[in-house]
Amino acid sequence: MKRSLAGRIWLNATAVVLAIGFVFPVYWMFNTAFKPTRDILSEDPVWFPFHGTFEHFATAVHAPDFWTLAGNSVVVTVLAVALSLVIALCGAFALTRMRFKGRKGILLTFMVAQMAPWEVMVISVYLIVRDADMLNSLVPLTCFYMLMVLPFTLLTLRGYVAAVPRELEESAMVDGCSRRQAFLKVVFPLLAPGLMATSLFGFITAWHEFPLVLVLNKEPGAGTLPLWLSQFQTRFGDDWGATMAAASLFAVPILLLFLFLQRKAVGGLTSGAVKG
C-alpha cells in the first residue's frame, strides 16, 4: 500500500529536521575552529568563515603531549579492536558451527556482558590494575577496551557466521580443504560487512572512552586523547577557537572512518541483527 503524498512529505520533513539537529553541532564545531578570534567573540554569528585561519589548529597540535597522547589513542584503539575481532571471530564460529555442553550459557553470558554498565566497575578495575602494579600503562587499557567491545562483536559476527550455509564449507572440505582452510578461503571473505560494522563500533567505543583512562592513567603522557581534550580548556582558558580545533582533531578520525565504511557498516549492523 503506497503512502499518501502528505505522509511522504511528513516523513521527509521529519528526517530533514533530525539531520539538521545532528549535523549542526558538528558544523558549528568546525566552523568555530576555523574562525579568527574576533569572529568567535562577535555578537553577530558568522556562519561562514570566509577568512578562515589555521591558527587554532596550530595551538592545539603544539599543546603539551598532544602527539604522544594521539599515538597512545591509536595504539590502544587499534590493538583493542583487532584483538576483539580475532577472539570474537573464533568464538562466533565455535558457537555457531559446533555443538557442546554449555554453549547457550556462554551465549547468555555475552548478552549479559553487553548490557553491563562499565562505569560502575571502574573502581574494581582500578583496584585490579593497582594491585598488578600496572597503573599508567597502556596494556590494561587495551585489555579492558577489548573486553568492552567483545560482546557486541561476537554477537554480531555470530549472526553472520550463521548466515553462511554449511554446505559451502562441506564442499570445500570435500575438495580437499581442511576445516581451517575452508573457513579462511570460503567463510571469512563472506564476513567482510560484519567485520567492518563491528570494527567501526569498536573503534568508536574505544576511541571515545573516558572514565577508565581518567582513573588508570593520570601521569602526563600516559593517557589518551579524551583525557587530553577534557583538560584542554583548563590549560588554555577561554580560547574557544583552540578548544574547538582540539575537538575537531579528535573527531576527524571517526568521521573519516565512518565515511569510508558507512555503506557496509550500516548494512552489516542490519544483517547481523536479523540473521542467525
C-alpha positions in Angstrom: 0.0 0.0 0.0 1.5 3.3 -1.2 1.9 6.1 1.3 0.0 9.3 0.5 1.8 12.4 -0.6 1.2 14.1 2.8 2.6 11.0 4.6 5.8 11.1 2.5 6.2 14.8 3.0 5.8 14.4 6.7 8.4 11.6 6.9 10.9 13.5 4.7 10.4 16.7 6.7 11.0 14.9 10.0 14.1 13.3 8.5 15.4 16.7 7.4 14.8 18.3 10.8 16.6 15.4 12.6 19.5 15.5 10.2 19.9 19.3 10.8 19.8 18.7 14.5 22.5 16.1 14.4 24.7 17.8 11.8 24.6 21.4 13.0 26.7 21.0 16.2 29.4 19.3 14.2 29.3 22.0 11.6 29.5 24.7 14.3 32.4 23.0 15.9 34.4 23.0 12.7 33.2 26.5 11.8 34.4 27.9 15.1 37.7 26.1 14.8 38.4 28.0 11.5 37.2 31.4 12.7 39.5 34.2 13.7 39.1 35.1 17.4 37.4 38.3 16.6 34.6 36.5 14.7 34.2 34.0 17.6 33.7 36.8 20.1 31.5 38.8 17.8 27.9 39.4 18.9 26.7 38.7 15.3 27.2 35.0 14.4 29.5 34.3 11.5 28.0 31.4 9.6 30.8 31.0 7.0 34.4 31.9 7.9 35.4 33.4 4.5 38.7 34.5 6.1 39.5 31.2 7.9 42.6 30.6 9.9 44.6 27.6 10.9 45.9 29.4 14.0 43.7 27.5 16.4 44.8 24.1 15.0 48.4 25.1 15.4 47.7 26.0 19.0 46.0 22.6 19.5 48.7 20.4 17.9 51.5 22.3 19.8 49.8 21.7 23.1 51.8 19.6 25.6 51.7 15.9 25.0 49.3 16.1 22.0 51.3 13.8 19.7 52.2 11.4 22.5 48.5 11.0 23.5 47.4 10.8 19.9 49.8 7.9 19.4 48.6 6.3 22.6 45.0 6.5 21.4 45.8 5.0 18.0 47.8 2.1 19.5 45.2 1.3 22.2 42.2 1.5 20.0 43.6 -0.4 17.0 45.0 -3.2 19.2 41.7 -3.5 21.2 39.7 -3.7 18.0 42.0 -6.2 16.4 42.1 -8.5 19.4 38.3 -8.3 19.8 37.8 -9.2 16.1 40.1 -12.2 16.3 38.6 -13.6 19.5 35.0 -12.8 18.5 35.5 -14.4 15.1 36.8 -17.7 16.6 34.1 -17.6 19.3 31.3 -16.9 16.8 32.4 -19.8 14.6 32.5 -22.1 17.6 29.1 -21.1 18.9 27.5 -21.4 15.5 29.1 -24.4 14.0 29.9 -26.6 17.0 27.6 -28.3 19.5 28.9 -28.6 23.0 27.6 -28.5 26.6 27.3 -25.0 28.0 27.0 -23.3 24.6 23.8 -21.5 25.5 25.2 -20.5 28.8 28.2 -18.9 27.2 26.0 -17.0 24.7 23.8 -15.8 27.6 26.9 -14.6 29.4 28.0 -12.5 26.5 24.5 -11.0 26.2 24.6 -10.0 29.9 28.1 -8.6 29.5 26.8 -6.5 26.6 24.3 -4.8 28.9 26.6 -4.3 31.8 27.5 -0.6 32.5 31.3 -0.4 32.6 31.2 2.8 34.5 30.1 1.1 37.8 33.1 -1.2 37.5 35.7 1.5 37.3 36.7 1.3 40.9 37.1 -2.5 40.9 39.1 -2.3 37.7 41.3 0.3 39.3 42.0 -1.9 42.3 42.9 -4.8 40.0 45.3 -2.7 37.9 46.8 -1.1 41.0 47.5 -4.5 42.7 49.1 -5.7 39.5 51.3 -2.5 39.6 50.3 -1.5 36.0 48.9 1.9 36.5 49.8 4.4 33.8 50.4 1.6 31.4 48.7 1.1 28.0 48.3 -2.7 28.5 45.4 -2.6 30.9 43.6 0.0 28.8 44.0 -2.2 25.7 42.7 -5.3 27.6 39.7 -3.6 29.1 38.8 -1.8 25.9 38.9 -5.2 24.1 36.6 -6.6 26.7 34.2 -3.7 26.3 33.6 -4.2 22.6 34.0 -8.0 22.6 30.3 -9.0 23.5 28.8 -6.8 20.7 31.4 -8.0 18.2 30.8 -11.7 19.0 27.0 -11.5 18.9 27.1 -9.6 15.6 29.6 -11.9 13.9 27.6 -14.9 15.2 24.7 -13.8 13.0 27.0 -13.5 10.0 28.6 -16.9 10.5 25.1 -18.5 10.9 24.0 -16.9 7.6 26.8 -18.7 5.7 25.4 -22.2 4.6 27.3 -25.1 6.0 27.2 -26.7 2.5 29.9 -24.2 1.3 32.3 -25.4 4.0 31.5 -29.0 3.4 32.0 -28.6 -0.4 35.4 -27.0 0.2 36.4 -29.9 2.6 35.2 -32.4 0.1 37.5 -30.7 -2.5 40.5 -31.3 -0.1 40.5 -28.2 2.2 40.9 -28.7 5.9 38.4 -27.0 8.3 40.8 -24.1 8.8 41.3 -23.7 5.1 37.6 -23.9 4.4 37.0 -21.2 7.0 39.7 -18.9 5.7 39.0 -19.3 2.0 35.2 -19.7 2.0 33.6 -18.3 5.1 36.0 -15.5 6.0 35.5 -13.4 2.8 31.7 -13.5 3.3 32.1 -11.9 6.7 33.6 -8.7 5.4 30.5 -6.5 6.0 30.1 -7.8 9.6 33.8 -7.2 10.3 33.6 -3.7 9.1 30.4 -2.9 11.1 31.9 -4.3 14.3 35.3 -2.8 13.8 33.6 0.6 13.3 31.6 0.2 16.5 34.6 -1.0 18.4 36.8 1.9 17.2 34.2 4.5 18.2 33.8 2.9 21.6 37.5 2.6 22.4 38.4 6.0 20.9 35.8 7.9 23.0 36.3 6.0 26.3 37.0 8.4 29.2 36.2 7.0 32.7 38.8 4.2 32.7 41.7 6.3 31.3 40.8 9.1 33.8 41.3 6.7 36.7 44.1 4.4 35.4 46.4 6.7 33.5 46.9 10.0 35.4 50.5 10.7 34.5 51.3 13.2 31.7 52.0 11.3 28.5 50.3 8.1 29.7 46.7 9.0 28.8 44.7 9.2 25.6 43.1 12.0 23.6 39.8 12.1 25.6 41.7 12.9 28.7 43.8 15.5 26.8 40.6 17.1 25.5 39.0 17.2 28.9 42.0 19.2 30.2 42.5 21.3 27.2 40.3 24.3 28.1 41.8 24.3 31.6 45.2 24.8 30.1 44.1 27.5 27.6 41.4 29.3 29.5 38.6 30.7 27.3 40.3 30.1 24.0 37.2 28.7 22.3 38.9 28.6 18.9 41.7 26.3 20.1 39.2 24.3 22.1 37.0 23.7 19.0 40.1 22.9 17.0 41.1 20.3 19.5 37.6 18.8 19.5 37.7 18.8 15.6 41.0 17.0 15.6 39.6 14.4 18.0 36.5 13.9 15.8 38.3 13.7 12.4 39.4 10.0 12.6 35.9 8.8 13.5 34.3 10.9 10.7 36.8 9.7 8.1 36.4 6.0 9.2 32.6 6.3 9.1 32.6 7.9 5.7 34.9 5.2 4.4 32.9 2.3 5.9 29.3 3.7 6.1 27.6 1.6 3.5 29.0 -1.7 4.5 28.9 -0.8 8.2 25.2 0.1 8.2 24.3 -2.9 6.1 26.4 -5.1 8.4 24.7 -4.0 11.5 21.3 -4.6 10.0 22.1 -8.0 8.5 23.9 -9.2 11.7 20.9 -8.3 13.7 18.4 -10.3 11.8 20.3 -13.3 10.6 21.0 -16.4 12.6 
